[in-house]
Amino acid sequence: MTPATAQAQVAVDTVPAETDSSNAAAWWRPMVVKGNTTYVAFNAPGDTAGTHKIKIGVKVGTGAWTIDYLKDENGNVWSHADDVGHDQPTIAVDGDGYIHVWTDHHVDDWRYFRSSAPNDPTGMLRRIGDMPGTVGATYPIAEDAPNGDIFLIIRNHYNNAGQGELYRWDNAANSWSKIGIFARENTNYVYPDDLKIDDAGNVHIAFEWAYGTPRSLRHYGSYLKYDVAAGVFRTANGVALSAPATRTTANVLFQGLGTGEVWNNSNDGVGIQAAGLTVDQYARPSIAYRYRTAGGTNAYNFDVYRVRWNGAWVDRVKIYTANNDVPAAVETTHNGTRARVYFTVLGSGLMAAESPTWAVRQVAPAQSSVTRISGILKSTTEDVIYAAAPTEIDANRGRLHVISIGNTLP
């Protein structure tokens, strides 16, 4: 295939609404694609500096985008102070087409919104009391299951620890419940990274650990699976465990402490920050992640790695060596025959690499301001990436691009 033909397999759809400069996170799930319908959530400019509102966009096929604001329980447009890396939206769509959104959580009780009609962003109201319990939630990450249920993970600040918790929307009963705590250590903090549901409906979870308090440098990249039919959490080798997991749980780590890495209260040095998770045709997990091996404190000096499970964590490969140029953005997909890793580079935008060679390609050169991403495998021949360019217009306003990538990289 010629380079021109490969480039033609990349299509960019720029959402016709400005985003706020705070539309930037590593952990979020701000896009859903179901059939020919695309749903996005994003921070939009607020009425005053340092604030934002949340918009939801829905597009069917090649039609126009329908876009509207989240509203509180009284029908007033929701607004909140900016907090990059925390106060951004995650979106999920249940089996009946109702849109669910969580946003603006940084050790906060539930800020949960749901549409009033299927596939309709114009009636997105806050639903107080619909989520179970009282929480101090951060990092909501959600995905829908094949049967129409939704699974959600958060970090809950509870009793001097930040524990990982799993929740479920029962689509038949139209109700939420808490499944349980999947990871916890007294005084330490879980950082949810990603969640993926396989074709059997099982829930795969990637997460990290921070020493003592929330902090930017984390360690001990970890993985668990929730076996829905059995109602138990399992490590990658299939062994059931008595949840919650800890850093010392056998077979929970996909990335232990590396050379020169120290488990302590410093943000300086070797460590992990951000990961994307997918599964192959056999529901075996693979994880792409940012890992700083050079030490120092630069937030953009994390290399990009990928590892997969095949009886053990194998085929660990460094895909890109950072030069103070890699934002907190990493995603991965698997179509059954090839794996891809997506990330961003300052000044170049969206980058991609594909197995088995892992040669790095620039995907959409005209969108070089893209710094934060999320993405999904739409089909065996198409990936779709939510590509945020938070300051593409100016220091306070940006754009959102939905980038479709075909079976051949540029």
N, C-alpha and C positions, 0 to 999 in steps of 0.2 A: 504494500500500500504506500502511495506517495505521501510525503509530508502534507501536501495540500489536502489530500483526501482525509488523512488523520485529523487535521485541524478542523475539517468540516464536520467531524463527529462531536465537536464541542459547540454547544448552544448556550447562549447567555440571555437570561430573561431578567431584566432589571425591574424590581418591584417599583411601581409608580408612586412612591411616598418616601419622604426623607426619613432617615433614621437619626436618632440621637447619638452623640459621640460615645455615650455609655453603652451602646449596643455591642458589648464585647465580653465574652466569657470563654472558658475552656471546657467546662463540664456540661453545658446546656444541651437540650434537645429541642431547638426552636423550629423544627420543620417535620412535617409528616407528608408522605406521598402514599395515597391509596388509589390504585387504579390510575385514572387520568386526572385525579384531583390532587392539587398541591395546597397545603396549609402552612402558613408561616406566622411566627410571632416575633415581634421586635420592639425595642425601645424607640419611641418617637419623641421628638423635641417637646419639652414641657413649656409651660407658660412663662417660667422664669429660669434664669441661669442656674445650672446645677440640679435641675429636675427633669423628669421624663414622664411620658405617658406610655401606655402599651397598646400597640395596634395588632390586630389579627387580620391576615389576608387569606383569601380562598380563591383559587383559580381552577376552573374546570376546562380541561383540554387546552385549546388555543384561545379560549374566551378571555374576557377582561377580568382583571382582579376585582373582587369585592373586598373592601377594607373598612374596618371600623374599630373603635376603641373598646378596651375593657371598661366596664362600669362597676361601681360599687353596688351594694345591695339596694340602694335607693335610686339607682339609675344615673348617678353622677359619674362623669368620666374619672377614672382612677388616675391618680398622679402620685409620684413618689420621688424622693431625693436620689440623686445618682450615687452609685456605688459599683464601680467597674469590677467585674469578676464575681459579683454576688447577686446584685439586684437586676437579673435578667430573666426572661420567661422560658419555661419549658411547656411544650404543647403535646397533647395526645388526642386521638380520636377513637371513640369506642365503636363497637360493632354496629350500632344504630346510627352512627354519623355525628353524634354529639361531640362537641369540641371541649376539651378540658385543658385548663391553663393554670400553672402555678408561677408566681412571680414575686420579686422583691422580698426574698427571704434571706436575712442575715441574722440568724438566731432570733427568728420571729415566729409567732403563731401562724396558723394556716392562712395564707392568702391565695385562695382557691376560687377559680371562676369556671363556669360551665355555660355553654350556649343554651338558649331557650328553644332552639329548633335544630334539627340536623343540618350540618354543613353550612350554618348561617352565622357569620361573625357579627351580625348587627344586634344580637341580644345576649352578649357575653356579660353575665352578671356574677358578682361575688356570691358564693354560696356558703354563708356562715353556718357552721354546725354540721356540714355534710362530711367533713373529714374527721376521723376518730381521734379523740383525745386532745390534749393541749401539748404543744411542742415548742421547742426553740429551733426551728428548722433552718437549714442552709443546704444548698445544692440539690434541689429537686430534679430528678432525672426519670423520665417515664417512657414507656413504649406499650403499644397495644399487642395483644396476643392473637393467635389465629382464631380463637373462639369469640373474639370481641371484648374480652376482659382487658384491663389495663393494669400494669404493674408499675409501681413508683418506689424509688429509693430516695432517702434523704439522710443527711447527718442531723441528728437531734442532740442539741446541747442539753445534757441531763446529768445531774448529780456529779459535777466536776469531771465530766468526760464528754467527748463527742462521738456518739455511737451511731453505727449504720443501721438503718431500719428499712424494712420492706413492707409495702402496702399493696392492696389489691382492690380494684374495682370489679365487682361481680356484675357483669352486664345484664344477666338475666334478672337479678334482684335489684339492679340500679342502686347499689350501695357500696360504700367503702368499708374496708376492715384492715386492721393491722395484722400482718402475718407474724412478724417478730423482729428481733434484733439479730442482724447477721454478723456484726463485728463490734467488739467493745474491749477497751482496756482502761482501767481506772487511771485517770489523769492524762491519758493520751487521746489523740483525735483522729478519727477516721475521715478520709477525704474521698467521697464517692467520685469515680471517674466516668463510668459508662455502664449501661445496661443493655443487654441484647436478649431477645426472646427467640428461641429456635422454633422449627416447624412443629415440634411436639408440644410446644407451649411452655417449655422449661426456661427458667430465668437465669441468665449468666450475668455476673456482676464483677466489675473491676474497681479496685479502690487502692488507696495509699494510706500511710500513717504519718502523723506529725507528733513530734516529741513535746509533751507537756502542755502546750497551748496551741491554738491555731497559728500556723506560720507558712511562709511561702515555700520553704524547702521541705520536701517530704522524703520518705524512705519506705522500703519494704513494699514494693508493688505486689498486690494480692489479688486473688481470684477465687470466687465461689460460684456454685450453681445451686439454684433452688429447684428441687425435683417436685413439681406440682402434684403429681399423682401420689407420691409417697409422703408429701408434706414435710420433707427434710432438706437441709442444706448439705451439699456434698463438695468435696475438693475435686480437682480436675481428674484425679484417678478414680472417681466414683465412690469414694469412701464417705459414708454418712458421718456427720459430726454433731456433737452437742453444741448448738449455737449458744452464745456468740463465739465466733472465731477470734483468735488473737494472733499476734505476730509469730508466736511459737507453735501454732497449730500445724501439724504435719501436712506438708504438700500444699499449703495455702499460697506460697510465694511464687510469683513468676520472675521477680527481680529482688534478690536479697541485697545485702550490703556489698558494694563493689570495692575495688581497690581504692584506699584512701577515704572511704565513706565512713562517717561517724554518726551514730545515733545520739544526738545531743540537742541542745537548745539553740544552735547556731543556724542562721540562714546562709552562711558562707560555706561553700564546699561542694562536695559530690552529693548528688541526690536526684530524685525524680520529681517531675511536676507535669501532670496531665497525661491521659491515656485514652485511646479509643479501642473498642472491643468489637469483634465480630466472631462468627462461627462458620465453619466450612460445611460441606454437604453431609458430613457425618456428625455434625453438632459439636465438633472439636473447636475450642476457642483459639483465637489468635489475637494478639494485642500489639498495638503500636503505641509508643510512648516517648516522651521527652526525658532525657537523662543527661544531667550535667556531669561530665567526667573531668573537666579541666579545673574544677574548683572555682573560687571567686564568688562574686555576688551578682554578676550580670544576669538579669532576668531573661535575656534573649540568647544566652550561651548554652542552651540545652540541645544536645545532639538528638537525632531522631532514630529510634530503634524499632525493630519488630521481632517478636518471638511467637512461636506456636506450640500447641500441645499435641504430642503424638506418643503417648505413653510416658513422656517426660517433657519438660519445656526445652524444645530443640530449635535448631536453625535460627539462633539469635543473630541478627545482622544489623550493623549500623548502616542506615540508609543515607543519612546526611550529617556531615560534620558542621556544626554551627560556627559562625564567626561573628558572634554577638548580633545575630540576625534572624533568630527563629522565635516568633511569638508563641504564646501558649495556645496552640491550635494544632490538633492532630486527630486524624480519622482513619478508619480502615474498613474495607469491604472484602467480601469473598463471594465469587459467583459459582463456586463448585469446581472450577478448573484453574483459576488464577486469583491471587490476592493482590490488593492494592493498598497503598498507604498514601494519604493526603496530608499535607502540612502547608505552612506558609513561610515565606522568606520576605523580610522587609525590602521593599522596593521592587520585588518581583511578583508578589501575590501568591496565588494558588500554585502549588507544586504537587506532582504525583510521581509515584514509582510503582512498578508492577513486577511480580514474580515471573520468572526466576532470576532475572538479571538485576532488578532493582535500580535500573538506570533512571535518574531523576529528570523529569520533564516539567517545563513551565506550561500550565494548562490554558490560561486565558490572559495573554500578555496585556490586553487593553484594560484589564481590571487589576492593575499592579498595586492598587491601594488596599486590596483585600488582606486582612490580617487575622481574622477569626473565622472559624468554620464549624460546621456540623454536616453530617451527610448520611445517606442511606443507599443501599442497593435496591434500585427500583425493579430491575429485572436482570436476567443473566447477561444482558448486553448493554445495560445502562446504569450508571451511578448518577445520583443527583446530590449536589453540594450546595448547602446554604453558605454563601460567601459574603461575610460582612466587611464592609469598608467604612469604619466608623467616622473617619474624618476626610472622606473623599471630596466633600463639598468645601468644608472649611473646618476650623478647629472644633466647632460645636455640632456640625451636621455631617451626615454621611449617607451612604446608599447600601442597599441590600441587593445582591445578585443571586439568582438561582441558576446554577451552572450544571448543565447536563453533559455527561461525558460518555461517549459511546464505547464500543468494544476495543477500539484502538486508541492509545494515547497519542497526543501530538508528537 
